[in-house]
Amino acid sequence: MFLESVRQKQGGLSMSKTQQLGKNMSPSKTKLGKFLRKCRIKLGLRQVEVGRLSMVKQSDYSHFETGRSKYLNPKQIKGLAKTLKCQEVELEILVPPKPKPKQEPTTELGLLIRNRREELGLTIETFAKKLKISLAQAKCLETRIAERMKYKLFEPLLRVLELKPSDLGRFVGWTKNESLTSLGQVIRSRRKELGFSLASLGQKLGITRERVRQIENNRSSFSNKGNKLKKIAKILNLNFSELQALQPARRFKRGKIGTDTFGGFLTARRVELHLTQYELAERVGISPNTICATELGKFVPNSDMLGKMATALDCVIPSQLILIPRKRGRPRKDLINS
């Protein structure tokens, strides 16, 4: 009915005009365009009529016939199939799949991998095969949002892309907390540069991964002898003296300065002599932790240790401040009155 009304409004088409359908038109360059034109001419329709009946712009339909446009959306397929008296599936099989847009790297790591891969003339398929990962994983390495990669890919990427460890070191592993000290930053930077995870470095040092994390975050310190620091320097191929110079002073809690408790007396005398807990511990021949615990009142030294402390501090310890250790090393809180 609609087609008849259109032709009536136009005053009726003459036979000569009807016979000119499909003549002197731009050739169809696609199978879809040829099929659309064949169906249209068979029904005696003009492009403007097909556009009105199928709710498709006449200019768009013209592009479909000539091949300038190759992709129909589902709504256009449904409208054209109904207008041209054909099956929707006949149009669907003639519409080529839209090529997926090439994803560009959005991170510095992705850009490094793609540029190096193209420099070496590697296709993404060859790159994936050499890495022994899937094609999807290889594409993800270049286009993913994350700026980091797993440690297990470190060595394979160095080999396939012919890179130096320093090129990829800063992109490996995830870091929750930033190092607060120069020493921690140097250790972490060098560890990643060599592709060592926290666990692998801890295994080489004979400590847990959590202890390594604490060292890097300045939550764990080294003893005066520095044996552990020497081992770290050797494994990471760093200069021990330079690492030692970066080591922050070890901080201990200290008791309240005063003369009413043994811990306070010890702290006051040590500060008066300008001694650190380390230096006093060396003079007495005990660990700094023991000095710290004594000043805090958490440890009660025996008579032999008290004598050494008095000698080291060049003083006489008031008898009323001396606590008597319990058996098995447990301290008593009661004071001995002189």
C-alpha positions in Angstrom: 0.0 0.0 0.0 2.8 2.4 0.9 4.6 1.7 -2.4 1.4 2.3 -4.4 0.7 5.6 -2.6 4.3 6.8 -3.3 3.9 6.1 -7.0 0.5 7.8 -7.0 1.9 10.9 -5.5 4.6 10.9 -8.1 1.8 10.9 -10.7 2.7 7.3 -11.8 5.9 6.1 -13.3 6.1 5.7 -17.0 7.2 2.4 -18.5 10.3 4.1 -19.9 11.5 5.2 -16.4 10.7 1.7 -15.0 12.8 0.1 -17.7 15.7 2.3 -16.7 16.2 0.7 -13.3 19.7 -0.5 -12.8 21.0 1.4 -15.9 24.0 3.8 -15.8 24.6 3.2 -12.2 27.9 2.9 -10.3 28.9 -0.8 -10.4 28.5 -2.8 -7.2 31.9 -3.8 -5.7 30.8 -6.2 -3.1 28.6 -9.3 -3.0 26.3 -7.6 -0.6 25.8 -4.6 -3.0 25.2 -6.9 -6.0 22.6 -8.9 -4.0 20.8 -5.8 -2.8 20.7 -4.3 -6.3 19.4 -7.6 -7.8 16.6 -7.8 -5.3 15.6 -4.2 -5.7 15.5 -4.3 -9.5 13.6 -7.5 -9.4 10.9 -5.8 -7.3 11.0 -2.7 -9.5 12.0 -0.4 -6.7 14.1 2.7 -6.7 16.7 3.4 -4.0 14.6 6.2 -2.4 11.7 3.8 -2.2 13.8 1.1 -0.5 15.1 3.7 1.9 11.6 4.8 2.9 10.2 1.3 3.3 13.2 -0.1 5.3 13.7 3.1 7.4 17.3 3.4 6.0 18.6 6.7 4.6 18.8 6.7 0.8 22.4 7.8 0.9 23.3 5.0 3.2 21.5 2.4 1.1 23.3 3.8 -2.0 26.6 3.2 -0.3 25.6 -0.4 0.5 24.9 -1.1 -3.1 28.1 0.5 -4.4 30.2 -1.1 -1.7 31.3 2.1 0.0 29.7 0.7 3.1 30.0 -3.0 3.9 28.5 -3.3 7.4 24.8 -3.5 8.2 23.5 -3.4 11.8 20.8 -5.8 12.9 18.1 -3.2 12.5 19.1 -2.4 8.9 19.2 -6.1 8.1 15.7 -6.7 9.4 14.3 -3.7 7.5 16.0 -4.4 4.2 15.1 -8.1 4.3 11.4 -7.2 4.8 11.5 -4.6 2.0 13.4 -6.7 -0.5 11.5 -9.9 0.2 14.5 -12.0 1.2 15.7 -13.8 4.3 17.7 -12.0 7.0 20.3 -14.8 6.9 20.9 -14.1 3.2 22.0 -10.6 4.1 23.9 -11.7 7.3 26.2 -14.1 5.4 27.1 -11.3 3.0 28.1 -8.8 5.7 31.8 -9.2 6.6 32.8 -9.3 10.2 34.0 -5.9 11.5 37.8 -5.9 12.1 38.7 -5.4 15.7 40.5 -2.0 16.2 44.2 -2.4 16.9 44.7 -1.8 20.6 47.6 0.5 21.3 49.7 0.2 24.5 48.6 2.4 27.3 51.5 1.8 29.6 55.2 2.3 29.5 55.8 -1.5 29.8 53.4 -2.3 27.0 55.0 0.3 24.7 58.5 -1.1 25.5 57.4 -4.6 24.7 55.7 -3.7 21.4 58.4 -1.4 20.1 61.1 -4.0 20.9 59.0 -6.8 19.3 58.6 -4.7 16.1 62.3 -3.8 16.1 63.1 -7.5 16.0 60.6 -8.1 13.3 58.5 -10.5 15.5 54.8 -11.0 14.8 52.5 -11.2 17.8 52.0 -14.9 16.9 55.8 -15.6 16.8 56.3 -13.6 20.0 53.6 -15.7 21.8 55.2 -18.9 20.6 58.7 -18.0 21.7 57.3 -17.0 25.2 55.3 -20.3 25.3 52.1 -18.4 26.2 48.8 -18.0 24.4 48.1 -15.3 21.7 45.6 -13.6 24.1 48.2 -13.5 26.8 50.8 -12.0 24.4 48.4 -9.3 23.3 47.5 -8.6 27.0 51.2 -8.0 27.8 51.2 -5.1 25.3 47.8 -3.6 25.9 47.0 -4.3 29.5 46.4 -1.5 32.0 48.7 -2.8 34.7 52.3 -1.3 34.7 53.7 -4.5 36.3 54.3 -8.1 35.3 55.0 -11.4 37.1 58.5 -12.5 38.0 58.1 -15.8 36.0 58.0 -13.7 32.7 61.1 -11.8 33.5 63.7 -14.2 32.2 61.7 -15.3 29.1 61.1 -11.7 28.1 64.8 -10.9 28.5 65.6 -13.8 26.2 63.0 -13.3 23.5 63.3 -9.5 23.3 67.1 -9.5 23.8 66.9 -6.9 26.6 69.1 -6.2 29.6 67.8 -6.8 33.2 67.9 -3.1 33.9 65.4 -2.5 31.0 62.7 -4.6 32.7 63.6 -4.6 36.4 61.5 -1.7 37.3 58.4 -3.3 35.8 58.5 -6.6 37.6 56.5 -7.4 40.8 53.9 -5.4 42.7 54.9 -3.1 45.6 52.4 -2.2 48.3 54.6 0.2 50.4 57.3 2.4 49.2 60.8 2.1 50.8 61.3 4.8 53.4 65.1 4.6 53.5 67.8 4.9 50.9 69.1 1.4 51.9 65.6 -0.2 51.4 65.3 1.6 48.0 68.7 0.3 46.8 68.0 -3.3 47.9 64.5 -3.3 46.3 65.7 -1.7 43.1 68.6 -4.1 42.7 66.4 -7.1 43.6 63.9 -6.3 40.9 66.6 -5.4 38.4 67.9 -9.0 38.8 64.4 -10.4 38.7 64.4 -11.7 42.3 61.1 -12.0 44.0 60.8 -11.5 47.8 60.5 -15.2 48.2 63.5 -16.1 46.0 65.8 -13.5 47.7 64.6 -14.7 51.1 65.5 -18.3 50.1 69.0 -17.3 49.1 69.4 -15.4 52.4 67.8 -18.1 54.5 65.0 -15.8 55.8 61.3 -15.5 55.0 59.9 -13.3 52.3 58.2 -11.2 55.0 61.6 -10.5 56.6 62.9 -9.3 53.2 59.9 -7.0 52.9 60.5 -5.6 56.4 64.2 -4.9 55.5 63.1 -3.0 52.4 60.4 -1.1 54.3 62.8 -0.2 57.2 60.9 -2.4 59.7 63.8 -4.7 60.4 67.4 -3.7 61.1 70.8 -5.4 61.0 73.2 -6.3 63.8 76.5 -4.4 64.4 78.4 -7.3 62.8 76.4 -6.8 59.6 76.6 -10.5 58.5 73.2 -10.4 56.9 73.9 -7.1 55.2 77.2 -8.6 53.8 75.2 -11.6 52.5 72.7 -9.3 50.8 75.6 -7.3 49.2 77.1 -10.5 47.9 73.9 -11.9 46.4 72.9 -8.6 44.8 76.4 -7.8 43.7 76.5 -4.5 45.7 79.2 -2.8 47.6 79.0 -3.6 51.3 80.6 -0.4 52.5 78.1 1.7 50.5 75.2 -0.3 51.9 76.5 0.1 55.4 76.8 3.8 54.9 73.1 3.9 53.9 72.0 1.9 56.9 69.9 4.1 59.3 70.8 4.2 63.0 69.0 1.4 64.8 66.4 2.9 67.1 65.4 1.3 70.4 62.8 2.2 72.9 64.4 3.4 76.1 63.1 3.7 79.6 62.2 6.9 81.3 65.2 8.7 82.6 65.2 8.9 86.4 66.6 7.5 89.6 63.6 5.7 91.0 64.0 2.5 88.9 67.0 0.6 87.8 66.0 1.1 84.1 65.7 4.8 84.6 69.1 5.0 86.4 70.7 2.9 83.6 69.3 5.2 80.9 70.3 8.4 82.7 73.9 7.2 83.2 74.2 6.0 79.6 72.9 9.3 78.3 75.2 11.2 80.7 78.2 9.3 79.2 76.9 9.9 75.6 76.7 6.2 74.9 74.3 4.5 72.6 72.7 1.2 73.5 75.0 -0.5 70.9 78.1 1.0 72.6 77.0 0.0 76.1 76.1 -3.5 74.9 79.6 -3.9 73.4 81.2 -2.8 76.7 79.1 -5.2 78.7 79.4 -8.0 76.2 75.6 -8.5 75.7 73.1 -7.7 72.9 71.6 -4.3 72.4 68.2 -5.9 72.8 69.1 -6.9 76.4 70.1 -3.3 77.2 66.8 -2.1 75.7 64.8 -4.6 77.7 66.6 -3.7 80.9 66.0 0.0 80.5 62.3 -0.7 79.9 62.1 -2.8 83.0 61.3 -6.0 81.0 64.5 -7.8 81.9 66.3 -8.2 85.2 70.1 -8.8 84.9 71.9 -11.2 87.2 74.7 -10.2 89.6 77.4 -10.9 87.1 75.8 -8.7 84.4 75.2 -6.0 87.0 78.9 -5.9 87.8 79.8 -5.6 84.2 77.2 -2.8 83.7 78.6 -0.9 86.7 82.1 -1.2 85.3 81.0 -0.1 81.8 79.2 2.9 83.3 81.9 3.6 85.9 79.4 3.9 88.7 78.0 2.2 91.7 74.4 0.9 91.3 72.2 1.8 94.3 71.3 -1.4 96.1 67.6 -0.3 96.5 67.2 -0.3 92.7 68.5 -3.9 92.2 65.9 -6.5 91.5 66.3 -10.1 92.3 65.8 -12.4 89.3 63.4 -15.2 89.7 64.4 -18.8 89.1 64.5 -19.8 85.5 65.2 -16.2 84.5 61.8 -14.8 85.6 62.1 -11.3 87.2 60.5 -10.3 90.4 58.9 -6.9 90.7 59.5 -6.5 94.4 62.4 -4.3 95.4 65.0 -5.3 98.0 65.2 -2.7 100.8 68.7 -2.0 101.9 
